[in-house]
């Protein structure tokens, strides 16, 4: 409902991906999937600073903030309210990448980025959603101060919301069937996508740590995907401390094992395009990861030899569980087919970025899965 309302607000020229609610631009989706090694990330030296962006948004961001426990004074920000009233397990004000400009061709893509703190993106995206919800019954082009101040979804340079990276992992089965998993995000654990279903892995586009050298070192979409893959497919794995040096994918396990298989060509990764969530205006870098069942079992097999697969952010979900005993059960992914995708979409509230990622991957299936 809110997705449709947001799209209507932007008018008939709001371009969406297929039948999803994800907004895009004509030059944001390449003609064919681009190998992730041909995607570069660079600093935008012309970008407005975080402080400059927020200067013009101060008034709309301060509207309708929740009251504190005394019932008289309001919280100063939305993240302060969340911190005091319903702090999720994963809650850090890390530096993130926000996309400011795009240059996408049929063979390569360049993403220009600038720094923004997670709490800034959170405050803006949540306020956008609340502003929209409060005016849900109004006429389509009713006044929405924050949305108007940020501009159209295509005006990325004005958008303070950090980018996300969502990746559809497709496993080529030994039985000839291609499968994928989804992720039900735990309400108590995460700050965004709460209670919704997403592709796996998916996460904020950010440096591996807050070390000063990480900002430049980690301007790499593949590095983000490799880290998220380990952290979401290995529930018992503890990510590296955010205050340490940048993660070295060649030496630090389990990242090194994943990166090694990628370099050997046993894991393939492709850029599918860019979309923006119409409600919260979060840009999403949509990608696909392909590997065969043997490699997947070698890297993550122990995880899937159990009846339920949980990680720190929620539940990994598939089509069914096979086996007769708890120790002998294993989770089976959704079939990557038209009917399998329909089954996955029917099982939960899928975020718009996940639906768009599935749509783009299915449209490019003959290129992704030759």
Secondary structure by P-SEA (a helix, b strand, c coil): caaaaaaaaaccccccccccccccccccccccccccccbbbbbccccccccccccccccccccccccccccccccccaaaaaacccccccccccbbbbbcbbbbcccbbbbbbbbbcaaaaaaaaaaaaaaaaaacccccccccaaaaaaccccccccccbbbbbbbbbbbbcccccccbbbbbccccccccccccccccccccccccccccccccccccaaaaaaaaaaaaaccccccccccccccccccccaaaaaaaaaaaccbbbbbcbbbbccccccccccbbbbbcaaaaaaacccccccccccccccccccccccccccccbbbbcccccaaaaaaaaacccccaaaaaaaaaaaaacccccc
